[in-house]
Structures are given as C-alpha cells and as structure tokens.
C-alpha cells in the first residue's frame, strides 16, 4: 500500500476517536454547537479518507488479481496480545471488498446522521453529550469492520454494544428509555458470551485467531473432527461455528433474540437511523460473512443460518403490518430485511461448483449495501414527520404531502426501494437473493423471500399513505402539524434519496464481479453467466407482479377505502391482536423473568445467600463476638488477675511442649 492509502487507513479510525475525546472531554461541556460542528466536520473528513482508502484499494489491490488473488491485504498491523508460542492477537486494518465497502458506507451515513442531528437536537439540554456518543459509536463500528482477527473483532464488538447502550438510553430520565437500553445490553451480552466461547475454541484449536488463518480451508479441516465428552460426541467445527453465530444472532436480532431492537426506538431518531442502517444490527451479518469460508465448511451451521433468517424475515414482516408507532414499523422492517440478508448467507455452499455459494454471499452483501441507504433515509424522514406532528403515532399523521413536500418525495423513493420496485436499489439486491434461492433449489427459502417481499410492499404502502395522504388529523394539527422542513434535517434526506434510487443498477455489476468470498474460486464471468441464464427469467416478472399487487392492496385499503391504522378498541379480531402484540413474545419473556426465573432461580439464590453464605458468616462472627465478650472480663485492671492468667498460660505451654516432644 502507498503512503497515502496507509495514512487514510489510520485516519479512518483516529478521527472518530479524536472527535469523541475532543467533544466529550471539552467542547461538549462548553458549547453544544461547537461540539456538533466539530464532530460533524471530523466525521466528514473521515468519509473523505474512506473514499481515498477505497480508491487506493481498488487501484493497488482489486485491479491486480495477479498480485492479490484473494483481493485481500492488511494495511498495517501491530502486536497486541501474546497467548503463547505461535498464538497471538494483533490489532490491524483488514482490507478486502466487504471491509472497504462497509468503511465507506458507515462513514458516509454517520456523517449525514451527524449533520442531521444538528437540527434534530436543537433545544435539547443534553445535546452536548449526544455528539461524543455518536462519534464513539462510529469509531467502534469502523474498528469492528476492519479487524484482522477474532480478538480485535470481539473488542470492538463490545464497544459497539456499550455505545448502543448509552445512545438508546440517552434520555435517561424516561423510564422506557432506561428499560430499552438495559434490555438491549442484556440480550446482546447473553449472545456475546456464546461468541466468546466459539471464538476461543476456533482460535485455540485451529492455532490462530487471524481471519487469514481461520478462513483458510486447512483450519476447517483441523476443526472438522469429533470430540467426545463421556456419553456424548460432537463435531468441533459445527459446535464452534454455531457458538460464533449465536453472537451474530443476538447482535442482528434474529428471532427469538429480536426483542431488544424494537425497544431501541426509545433513543433519538438519529440513533435509530445509525443503528438500523449500516452499523450495529448488520454487525452480525458482517461477522457471518467475514467467516463465511469457515461457515461454508459446516453445512449444518448454514442450515441454521438459513432457517433463522427465513423465519425472522416473515415473522417481523407480519408484525410490521399492524404497528402504529412510526419508528417501530421501521424497526420491524429492519428485522425483516436482516432476516433476508441472513437467509441469503445461509443459502451459500449448497451445491458443487461454487456458483450458488458465491451468488448467495454476494446477494447478501449487496442487500446490506442498498439497505443502508434507504433504511437510513426512512428513519431520518420519520424524524422530520415526528418533529412536525410531535408524536410517534402514525394515527396522528395524514395529509402531509404538501407541508412536507421534499420529505414526501424522498420517502416515496425509499418506500419503492425497500419494496423492490424497478429501477430502485432494493429491486436489484432482492432479486439476487431470490435468484440464489431458486438456483440452489431452496424452494422454502424462495417462498419465504417472496412472501416477505409482498408483505414489505404492503406495510410500506400503508406507512406511506397514512402519513402523507388522506386528510390531516384534527387532533394532530393543534401540535404544529404544518411545521416546515429545516435545511439541516431535509438536506441529508435528499442526499440519501440519490443512492436509494440509483445505487442498485450502478453497483450491481461491481458486486457480482468483486464482492466474493475469497475462497470461492469462481470467476466473475462464471457468476455473470449463472446469473443471466434463461432459467431465471420468469422470477423477475412474477415477483414484480406480486409486489405491485401488494402496493395496490395497500392503496385500496388505506388510500381509497381510507382504513385507519388499526381496529377500534375492542373491535379487533384475535389474529390481529396477536400480530399487534408481536405474538406475545415480550410477554412470554416477562413471564419467564418474573415467574420462572424469579421463583426458581432468584428466590433459591436469595435464600442460599441469606441463610447459608451470610448465615455462616454471621454465625462465625457471632462465635468470635461471644468469645470476645468473655475474654474482655479478664481486662478488669487487677494486676493479680493478669499474673494468674500469665502463669496459667505458661503452664499450659509447658505441658503442650512436653506432649509434643
């Protein structure tokens, strides 16, 4: 790597960290405007360096396959921790197609979110504390995606969790925000414990933690052995990859560890945009993709990935159709799209030759890329709507097409993109996911993907129509329903509308050619031929017809017939109540915590602590206390008593000595 590219790689990590330290320790306490402008400027500079890094990577590595056949390099690396001879962890900067792609996307969206937040946080007394946390979150996520090994990944993985905890609970005076931050922290830490166990097994048993080592086919061969524990035996490769995947399962909120993500909406809207677009929730997708060569060697693990992705995609899409909170609709939409990404990764390694494996991997990363733009746009535009109506309830919106005309146009683009309408970006990435399912013969996954796409189109048309069409709600107009669009908030929305509309067809060929698992061994030409074969021609029109029909149904029910966002109190049917209450998963967890865990775990543990542990301590201290009370009676000030006790003691020592000898 040349000096400019290496310098850019250092700057991508140093500038957000510098922003966090500068604004958190100094400017945030002095002047929130200065803090906001400084953090935004440094994040903008980070994005510039990310672009320089991407251009340098393309020129020096990607265009020279004869020198870099795996399109992979390490920009720099420093010694960090040594565990023993030949077993060490380093901190470095990993360069490959998906890490460079993620660095550019994260820095770009983070910069726009910083800019948007200047307008959004105006008037908030805690604004000076907000921007350091945004910078810290960005630094943590950038450090995660450029990690060269599992140890460094886990370190930044935990920093991302800590930053999300602080941002979700930013308004700590709200009990709901505090509860949401604790739920996110506990659920993700629970999953992270399994990630840690799997990481240690893989690293110690394969002989290294570096991704270049772990993803080598030789590492899978070493791990692919049976290990016996008494009556049971298990495959070490399968168990270790499932353990690591459980960490990704929790971070990317796959069912049933999804419960923290909708509650994360209690944080400020810019936080929701950052968490849900290209940062925290896709960290699990990224980890699975980063270890894809290792996962591909464990067919059973990929089936788990495929199943959890398919189920989560459908599960969340059904719930999104009934929600009335603006941000929660988008939150369940994120869950559904994450499920599609994970489903696509699970389709890899399904047939010989590598073509399907490569297409499934590429499709997942392509959807991560396109989803980042339109989902960030949806959350930021939702923030503008919330500012206008001073409510998160979609029933307080309506008829806002004229008062928020720029937001209307941008949101329309984002809704068409996520629905998968040609030529918007989501169409191309979803098409690749469905194509890979069809070619691999995964017809259940294909059905799940198609149904998820149809439901997505339906609930996003419902979302769009209820906000911008129809008549203004009289009970909302009293709260500033005609608020104007501030330039600081609407400009990032308009910028994001451009890639949401165009990045799909602009980036499709690049992704098919370059975003590959480096051990796939398939050429770009082979992939293109596989993708364009005539056997796939029927899928695009069928999918498009189904999606357009779903949009038409949304318009018919909510635009023409003017259905409300939900049934009236006491009028909703049972199936609708189940969906609105999210299949009562939260209530089930509450029952487990309050009834089962409290009665059978917490209560016995409390009794053991009070009666046995504390009881033993209290009894021992009581014995010594009573002994001390008796002994203190000898301290009466009479010399003859002291001499008598001393003589008795000497006499006792004399006889003890004789008995010993």
Buried (B, 14 or more C-beta within 10 A) or exposed (E): BEEEBBBBBBBBBBBBBBBBBBBBEBBBEEEBEBBBBBBBBBBBBBBBBBBBBBBBBBEBBBEEEEEBEBBBBBBBBEEBEEEEEEEBBBBBBBBBBBBBBBBBBBBBBBBBBBBBBBBBBBEBEBBBBBBBBBBBBBBBBBBBBBBBBBBBBBBBBBBBBEBBBBBBBBBEEEEEBBBBBBBBBEBBEEBBEBBBBBBBBBBEBBBBBBBBBBBBEEBBEBBEEEEEEEEEEEBBBBBBBBBBBBBBBBBBBBBBBBBBBBBBBBBBBBBBBBBBBBBBBBBBBBBBBBBBBBBBBBEEBBEBBBBBBBBBBBBBBBBBBBBBBBBBBBBBBBBBBBBBBBBBBBBBBBEEEBBBBBBBBBBBBBBBBBBBBBBBBBBBBBBBBBBBBEBBBBBBBBBBBEBBEBBBBBBBBBBBBBBBBBEBBBBBBBBBBBBBBBBBEBEEBBEBBBBBBBBBBBBBBBBBBBBBBBEBBEEBBEEEBEBEBBEBBBBBBBBBBEBBBBBBBEBBEBBBBBBBBBBBEBBBEBBEEBBEEEEBEEBBEEBBEBBBEBBBBBBEBBBEEEBEBBBEEEEBEEEBEBBBEBBEBBEEBEEEEEEEEEEEEEEEEEEEEEEEEEEEEEEEEEEEEEEEEEEEEEEEEEEEEEEEEEEEEEEEEEEEEEEEE
